[in-house]
Amino acid sequence: MSTDTKIEQSPIQAQPNQIINSNQDLIRGKLDQATSILDELDIDVWLTFVRESSMRPDPSLDLIYGGDVTWVSAFLICRDGRHVAILGHFDAENMRTLNAYREVIGYHEGIGELLNQTLAAIDPSRIAINYSQIDLAADGLTVGLYRMLQGYLQGTPYEQRLISAEKIISALRGRKIPIEIKRVRKAVATTEKLFDEIEAFVKPGMTQSQIAAFVHDSVDSMGLDYAWPKPFNPTVTCGPYSAVGHVSPGDVVLQKGHTFHIDLGIKEADYCSDIQRMWYVLEDGESEAPPDVQKALDTVVGAIQAGERALQPGVPGWQVDAAARAYIVDHGYPEYLHAFGHLVGRSAHDGAIVLGPQWERYDGICELPVEVGNIFALELHVIVPDRGIVSLEENVLITKSGVEYISTPQTEFRYIRG
């Protein structure tokens, strides 16, 4: 170590009067979980290497730090629990306040020598870094940072010990701990209340944009965020003339005799919901949906339930999708052109396993097994000619015995009256 490099180290010490907030508890819980996952996978160190994270965030950073860094920083999560953070000295105090890493090292001039000394003290046989060809959430390391890291490690034994961290990150994001499950439950409960408000507000003759504006006013008044960008959230589908998919609300008018669909996800305390609900707009004199519309809803509900029955720990994602997909086709509808399910957590699409078919775009992730602690959004749709889309989405938790619904499953039409 050069004599002109100042090092600041801070071991964890007990602070009886310190108030530990829920984010600290969450991060500590995820660090404990990461330690166990490293041991399970026989990996010595997981290295998250970042800079200017507010501009170019690594998806893993929220799970192991929950803040932003400015200078090049290294977070070393160790199999033996000896976690080390090396940051610019202006960022180091935030890490110390977190009180979750055994060592916090603040640097002034550069990180390279300190990183090599830290790795030498640990002497890991395998170092997992954040790149992946199949999982976006595990692909946070940029090409530039990777080359920088290679430069720092050049000539050391660790240069040849780098592997992908995708299995670590997949498990860490996918296996929700109790604090995370509680937060998703709260986001789902809030979203379900919003659906009740939407139902009380909506009338035939309103446009998609008017309905979306009402939702935005409600979400904004609660000080909440959106699970995906606000201009496309919620998706509002009014009858057969609305575009289907991830589209912003337009000027299509809600009419009697048409279906009405909302896809809405909020973010509350950093965790998301992702739910779709269905209504039918009654014609004058109608008291229920006509047979073709009712058949579509019954089929969508039946397909979700078929997928749910296949959704068990250890089952690969594609098998779950196959069960739901077969139900749709067997009941006379074309198969849906997307995956049946995806993880929900800090993001609406939370990375790792997808409950999707064995298509090119799901290669590598639809083969991953379902795990206890996963929270999935289960979704599919059919189209009823001249009526519109019929689509539902439920949020479920995987337990040791199977599936627990976090959302209240919709099995019957909700109705809009003129």
C-alpha positions as CSV (number, residue, x, y, z in Angstrom):
1,M,0.0,0.0,0.0
2,S,1.4,3.4,-0.9
3,T,2.0,5.8,2.0
4,D,0.0,8.6,0.3
5,T,-3.3,6.7,0.2
6,K,-5.5,7.4,3.2
7,I,-7.6,4.5,4.3
8,E,-10.6,4.9,6.6
9,Q,-11.9,1.6,8.1
10,S,-15.0,1.1,10.2
11,P,-15.8,-2.2,11.8
12,I,-19.4,-2.8,12.8
13,Q,-19.9,-1.8,16.4
14,A,-22.9,-2.0,18.7
15,Q,-24.8,1.3,19.0
16,P,-27.5,0.8,21.6
17,N,-29.2,4.1,20.9
18,Q,-29.2,3.9,17.1
19,I,-32.6,3.7,15.5
20,I,-32.6,1.1,12.8
21,N,-35.0,1.9,10.1
22,S,-36.8,-0.7,7.9
23,N,-34.4,-0.2,4.9
24,Q,-31.5,-1.0,7.1
25,D,-33.3,-4.1,8.3
26,L,-34.1,-5.0,4.7
27,I,-30.5,-4.6,3.5
28,R,-29.1,-6.6,6.4
29,G,-31.6,-9.3,5.7
30,K,-30.6,-9.5,2.0
31,L,-26.9,-9.5,3.0
32,D,-27.5,-12.4,5.3
33,Q,-29.4,-14.2,2.5
34,A,-26.6,-13.5,0.0
35,T,-24.1,-15.0,2.4
36,S,-26.1,-18.2,2.5
37,I,-26.5,-18.2,-1.3
38,L,-22.8,-17.9,-1.8
39,D,-22.2,-20.9,0.5
40,E,-24.9,-22.8,-1.4
41,L,-23.2,-22.1,-4.7
42,D,-19.7,-22.6,-3.4
43,I,-18.6,-19.1,-4.4
44,D,-16.2,-17.1,-2.2
45,V,-17.0,-13.5,-3.2
46,W,-19.6,-11.6,-5.0
47,L,-18.3,-8.3,-6.3
48,T,-20.6,-5.5,-7.4
49,F,-18.5,-2.8,-9.1
50,V,-20.2,0.5,-9.9
51,R,-19.8,4.3,-10.4
52,E,-22.1,7.3,-10.8
53,S,-24.9,4.9,-9.9
54,S,-27.6,7.6,-10.0
55,M,-26.9,7.9,-13.8
56,R,-26.2,4.2,-14.5
57,P,-27.6,2.1,-11.7
58,D,-26.8,-1.6,-11.2
59,P,-30.0,-3.4,-10.3
60,S,-28.3,-5.3,-7.5
61,L,-27.2,-2.2,-5.6
62,D,-30.6,-1.5,-4.0
63,L,-30.5,-4.9,-2.4
64,I,-27.0,-4.6,-0.9
65,Y,-26.8,-0.9,-0.2
66,G,-29.9,1.1,-1.0
67,G,-28.1,4.3,-2.0
68,D,-26.1,5.9,-4.7
69,V,-22.4,6.2,-5.1
70,T,-20.4,8.7,-7.1
71,W,-16.8,7.4,-7.5
72,V,-15.9,3.9,-8.6
73,S,-17.0,1.6,-5.7
74,A,-16.7,-2.1,-4.9
75,F,-19.0,-4.1,-2.7
76,L,-17.5,-7.4,-1.8
77,I,-20.1,-9.8,-0.3
78,C,-18.1,-12.8,1.2
79,R,-19.1,-16.3,1.8
80,D,-17.9,-16.1,5.4
81,G,-19.9,-12.9,6.1
82,R,-16.8,-10.7,6.0
83,H,-18.4,-8.1,3.8
84,V,-16.3,-5.1,2.6
85,A,-17.3,-1.8,0.9
86,I,-14.7,0.3,-0.8
87,L,-16.0,3.8,-1.8
88,G,-14.9,7.3,-2.4
89,H,-14.4,9.1,1.0
90,F,-17.4,11.4,0.3
91,D,-19.7,8.3,0.1
92,A,-18.1,6.3,2.9
93,E,-20.1,7.9,5.8
94,N,-23.4,6.8,4.2
95,M,-22.2,3.3,4.2
96,R,-21.0,3.5,7.8
97,T,-24.5,4.8,8.8
98,L,-26.0,1.7,7.3
99,N,-23.9,-0.4,9.8
100,A,-24.1,-3.5,7.7
101,Y,-20.6,-4.2,6.4
102,R,-17.7,-5.4,8.5
103,E,-15.3,-3.0,6.8
104,V,-16.0,0.3,5.1
105,I,-12.9,1.7,3.3
106,G,-13.0,5.2,2.0
107,Y,-10.4,6.2,-0.6
108,H,-9.1,9.5,-2.0
109,E,-6.9,8.9,-5.1
110,G,-8.0,5.6,-6.5
111,I,-9.6,2.3,-5.8
112,G,-7.2,-0.2,-7.6
113,E,-4.6,-0.8,-5.0
114,L,-7.2,-1.1,-2.2
115,L,-9.3,-3.5,-4.2
116,N,-6.3,-5.8,-4.9
117,Q,-5.2,-5.7,-1.2
118,T,-8.7,-6.6,-0.1
119,L,-8.9,-9.5,-2.5
120,A,-5.5,-10.7,-1.5
121,A,-6.6,-10.8,2.2
122,I,-9.7,-12.8,1.2
123,D,-7.9,-14.9,-1.5
124,P,-11.1,-16.1,-3.2
125,S,-11.0,-19.0,-5.6
126,R,-14.1,-17.6,-7.5
127,I,-15.2,-14.0,-7.8
128,A,-18.7,-13.5,-9.2
129,I,-19.4,-10.3,-11.1
130,N,-22.6,-8.8,-12.4
131,Y,-22.9,-9.9,-16.1
132,S,-25.4,-12.1,-17.7
133,Q,-26.7,-12.9,-21.2
134,I,-30.0,-14.1,-20.0
135,D,-31.0,-12.0,-17.0
136,L,-31.2,-8.2,-17.2
137,A,-31.3,-7.9,-13.4
138,A,-27.9,-9.6,-13.2
139,D,-26.3,-7.6,-16.0
140,G,-25.4,-4.4,-14.2
141,L,-21.7,-4.3,-15.0
142,T,-21.0,-2.1,-18.0
143,V,-18.3,-3.0,-20.6
144,G,-16.3,-0.1,-19.5
145,L,-16.3,-1.0,-15.8
146,Y,-15.5,-4.6,-16.8
147,R,-12.4,-3.5,-18.7
148,M,-11.4,-1.2,-15.8
149,L,-11.7,-4.2,-13.4
150,Q,-9.6,-6.3,-15.7
151,G,-7.0,-3.6,-15.7
152,Y,-6.9,-3.5,-11.9
153,L,-6.6,-7.3,-11.7
154,Q,-4.1,-7.7,-14.4
155,G,-1.1,-9.7,-13.2
156,T,-2.9,-11.0,-10.2
157,P,-4.3,-14.5,-9.7
158,Y,-7.8,-13.0,-9.5
159,E,-7.8,-12.0,-13.2
160,Q,-8.7,-15.6,-14.1
161,R,-11.2,-16.2,-11.3
162,L,-14.1,-14.1,-12.5
163,I,-17.4,-15.8,-13.2
164,S,-21.0,-14.6,-13.7
165,A,-23.0,-13.7,-10.6
166,E,-26.3,-14.4,-12.4
167,K,-27.2,-17.4,-10.1
168,I,-26.5,-15.4,-7.0
169,I,-28.6,-12.4,-8.2
170,S,-31.4,-14.6,-9.5
171,A,-31.7,-16.3,-6.1
172,L,-31.3,-13.1,-4.1
173,R,-33.9,-11.2,-6.1
174,G,-36.3,-14.1,-6.5
175,R,-36.3,-15.5,-2.9
176,K,-38.2,-12.8,-1.1
177,I,-37.6,-12.4,2.6
178,P,-40.4,-11.5,5.0
179,I,-39.8,-7.7,4.9
180,E,-40.1,-7.8,1.1
181,I,-43.2,-10.0,1.1
182,K,-44.9,-7.6,3.5
183,R,-44.1,-4.6,1.2
184,V,-45.5,-6.4,-1.9
185,R,-48.6,-7.2,0.1
186,K,-49.1,-3.6,1.0
187,A,-48.6,-2.4,-2.6
188,V,-51.1,-5.0,-3.8
189,A,-53.7,-4.0,-1.1
190,T,-53.3,-0.3,-2.2
191,T,-53.8,-1.2,-5.8
192,E,-56.9,-3.2,-5.1
193,K,-58.4,-0.1,-3.3
194,L,-57.5,1.9,-6.4
195,F,-59.5,-0.5,-8.6
196,D,-62.5,0.0,-6.3
197,E,-62.1,3.8,-6.8
198,I,-61.8,3.4,-10.5
199,E,-65.0,1.3,-10.7
200,A,-66.9,4.0,-8.7
201,F,-65.6,6.8,-11.1
202,V,-65.8,5.3,-14.6
203,K,-68.9,5.8,-16.7
204,P,-69.6,5.1,-20.4
205,G,-68.6,8.0,-22.6
206,M,-65.3,8.6,-20.8
207,T,-62.0,8.3,-22.7
208,Q,-59.0,6.2,-21.9
209,S,-57.1,9.4,-21.1
210,Q,-59.8,10.7,-18.7
211,I,-59.7,7.4,-16.8
212,A,-55.9,7.4,-16.7
213,A,-55.9,10.9,-15.4
214,F,-58.2,9.9,-12.5
215,V,-55.8,7.1,-11.6
216,H,-52.8,9.4,-11.8
217,D,-54.5,11.9,-9.5
218,S,-55.2,9.2,-7.0
219,V,-51.7,7.7,-7.0
220,D,-50.0,11.1,-6.9
221,S,-52.2,12.3,-4.0
222,M,-50.9,9.3,-1.9
223,G,-47.3,10.2,-2.7
224,L,-46.8,6.8,-4.4
225,D,-44.7,5.9,-7.4
226,Y,-45.4,3.7,-10.4
227,A,-44.2,0.2,-11.1
228,W,-43.4,1.2,-14.7
229,P,-43.3,4.6,-16.3
230,K,-46.3,6.8,-15.6
231,P,-47.2,7.6,-19.3
232,F,-48.0,3.9,-19.8
233,N,-49.4,3.2,-16.4
234,P,-52.2,2.3,-16.1
235,T,-52.9,0.7,-19.4
236,V,-56.6,1.4,-20.2
237,T,-58.3,-0.8,-22.7
238,C,-61.8,0.3,-23.8
239,G,-63.5,-2.2,-26.1
240,P,-62.3,-3.6,-29.4
241,Y,-60.8,-0.3,-30.8
242,S,-58.0,0.1,-28.2
243,A,-54.5,-0.9,-28.9
244,V,-53.4,-3.9,-26.8
245,G,-50.1,-4.0,-25.0
246,H,-47.8,-1.5,-23.3
247,V,-49.4,1.6,-24.7
248,S,-50.3,5.0,-23.3
249,P,-53.9,5.8,-22.9
250,G,-55.5,7.5,-25.9
251,D,-58.9,8.9,-26.8
252,V,-60.9,5.7,-27.4
253,V,-64.3,6.1,-25.7
254,L,-65.7,3.5,-23.3
255,Q,-69.0,2.2,-24.7
256,K,-71.8,0.0,-23.6
257,G,-71.5,-3.6,-24.7
258,H,-67.7,-3.5,-24.6
259,T,-65.1,-4.8,-22.2
260,F,-63.1,-2.5,-20.0
261,H,-59.6,-3.5,-18.8
262,I,-57.0,-1.9,-16.5
263,D,-53.4,-3.0,-16.1
264,L,-52.0,-1.1,-13.1
265,G,-48.9,-1.3,-10.9
266,I,-47.8,1.0,-8.2
267,K,-44.5,1.2,-6.2
268,E,-44.9,1.6,-2.4
269,A,-41.9,1.5,-0.1
270,D,-39.7,0.5,-3.0
271,Y,-41.8,-2.6,-3.9
272,C,-44.3,-3.1,-6.7
273,S,-47.7,-4.6,-7.6
274,D,-48.7,-5.6,-11.1
275,I,-52.4,-6.4,-11.4
276,Q,-55.0,-6.5,-14.2
277,R,-58.8,-6.3,-13.7
278,M,-61.8,-6.7,-16.0
279,W,-65.2,-5.1,-16.3
280,Y,-68.0,-5.4,-18.7
281,V,-70.1,-2.3,-19.6
282,L,-73.7,-3.3,-19.4
283,E,-76.0,-2.5,-22.3
284,D,-79.4,-1.0,-21.4
285,G,-81.5,-3.9,-20.2
286,E,-78.5,-6.2,-19.5
287,S,-77.8,-7.6,-16.1
288,E,-74.8,-9.7,-17.0
289,A,-72.2,-10.2,-19.7
290,P,-73.4,-12.0,-22.9
291,P,-72.3,-15.6,-23.4
292,D,-69.3,-14.9,-25.7
293,V,-67.8,-12.5,-23.2
294,Q,-68.6,-14.7,-20.2
295,K,-67.0,-17.7,-21.9
296,A,-63.8,-15.6,-22.5
297,L,-63.6,-14.7,-18.8
298,D,-64.2,-18.2,-17.7
299,T,-61.5,-19.4,-20.0
300,V,-59.0,-16.9,-18.7
301,V,-59.8,-17.7,-15.1
302,G,-59.5,-21.4,-15.8
303,A,-56.2,-21.0,-17.6
304,I,-54.7,-19.0,-14.6
305,Q,-55.9,-21.8,-12.3
306,A,-54.4,-24.4,-14.6
307,G,-51.1,-22.6,-14.4
308,E,-51.4,-22.2,-10.7
309,R,-51.8,-26.0,-10.2
310,A,-48.5,-26.5,-12.1
311,L,-46.8,-23.8,-10.1
312,Q,-44.8,-25.7,-7.6
313,P,-41.3,-25.3,-6.2
314,G,-38.7,-27.0,-8.4
315,V,-40.8,-26.9,-11.6
316,P,-39.2,-25.2,-14.6
317,G,-41.0,-22.1,-15.7
318,W,-41.8,-23.3,-19.2
319,Q,-43.9,-26.2,-17.7
320,V,-46.1,-23.8,-15.8
321,D,-46.6,-21.7,-19.0
322,A,-47.4,-24.9,-20.9
323,A,-50.3,-25.8,-18.6
324,A,-51.9,-22.4,-18.9
325,R,-51.3,-22.2,-22.6
326,A,-52.8,-25.6,-23.3
327,Y,-56.0,-24.6,-21.4
328,I,-56.4,-21.5,-23.6
329,V,-55.9,-23.5,-26.9
330,D,-58.1,-26.4,-25.7
331,H,-61.0,-24.0,-25.2
332,G,-60.8,-22.7,-28.8
333,Y,-58.7,-19.5,-28.5
334,P,-55.3,-18.8,-30.1
335,E,-52.3,-18.9,-27.7
336,Y,-51.2,-15.6,-26.2
337,L,-47.9,-14.3,-27.5
338,H,-46.1,-13.6,-24.3
339,A,-45.0,-15.4,-21.1
340,F,-47.6,-16.5,-18.6
341,G,-45.8,-15.1,-15.6
342,H,-42.9,-13.0,-14.3
343,L,-41.4,-12.2,-10.9
344,V,-42.6,-9.1,-9.1
345,G,-40.6,-7.2,-6.4
346,R,-38.5,-4.1,-6.6
347,S,-39.6,-3.9,-10.2
348,A,-42.7,-5.0,-11.9
349,H,-40.6,-7.3,-14.0
350,D,-38.1,-8.4,-11.4
351,G,-35.6,-10.4,-13.4
352,A,-34.6,-14.1,-13.2
353,I,-37.1,-16.8,-14.0
354,V,-39.9,-16.3,-16.4
355,L,-42.9,-18.6,-16.7
356,G,-42.7,-18.6,-20.5
357,P,-42.6,-20.9,-23.5
358,Q,-39.3,-22.3,-24.9
359,W,-39.0,-19.5,-27.4
360,E,-35.8,-17.8,-28.3
361,R,-36.5,-14.6,-26.3
362,Y,-37.0,-16.6,-23.1
363,D,-34.0,-18.9,-23.7
364,G,-32.2,-19.6,-20.4
365,I,-34.7,-18.0,-18.1
366,C,-37.8,-20.2,-18.8
367,E,-35.8,-23.3,-17.8
368,L,-35.0,-21.9,-14.3
369,P,-36.9,-23.6,-11.5
370,V,-39.6,-22.0,-9.4
371,E,-38.4,-21.4,-5.8
372,V,-40.0,-20.8,-2.4
373,G,-40.2,-17.1,-1.8
374,N,-40.8,-16.2,-5.5
375,I,-43.6,-13.7,-6.1
376,F,-45.1,-14.0,-9.6
377,A,-47.6,-12.0,-11.6
378,L,-49.7,-14.5,-13.6
379,E,-51.3,-13.0,-16.7
380,L,-52.9,-13.9,-20.0
381,H,-55.7,-12.8,-22.3
382,V,-58.1,-13.6,-25.1
383,I,-59.8,-11.3,-27.6
384,V,-63.6,-11.3,-28.0
385,P,-64.5,-10.0,-31.5
386,D,-66.5,-6.7,-31.4
387,R,-66.3,-6.7,-27.6
388,G,-62.6,-6.2,-26.7
389,I,-59.9,-7.9,-24.6
390,V,-60.5,-10.1,-21.6
391,S,-57.3,-10.2,-19.5
392,L,-56.5,-10.8,-15.9
393,E,-53.3,-10.7,-13.8
394,E,-52.8,-12.0,-10.3
395,N,-49.9,-11.7,-7.9
396,V,-49.0,-14.9,-6.0
397,L,-46.4,-16.1,-3.5
398,I,-44.7,-19.5,-3.8
399,T,-44.6,-21.4,-0.5
400,K,-43.4,-24.8,0.4
401,S,-46.8,-26.2,-0.3
402,G,-47.6,-24.3,-3.5
403,V,-49.3,-21.0,-4.2
404,E,-50.7,-18.3,-2.0
405,Y,-52.6,-15.5,-3.6
406,I,-51.4,-12.0,-2.5
407,S,-54.1,-10.4,-4.7
408,T,-57.7,-11.3,-4.4
409,P,-58.3,-13.4,-7.5
410,Q,-61.0,-12.1,-9.9
411,T,-63.2,-15.0,-11.0
412,E,-66.3,-13.0,-12.1
413,F,-66.9,-9.9,-14.1
414,R,-67.1,-6.5,-12.4
415,Y,-69.8,-4.3,-14.1
416,I,-70.0,-0.7,-15.2
417,R,-73.5,0.6,-15.5
418,G,-74.6,3.6,-17.5
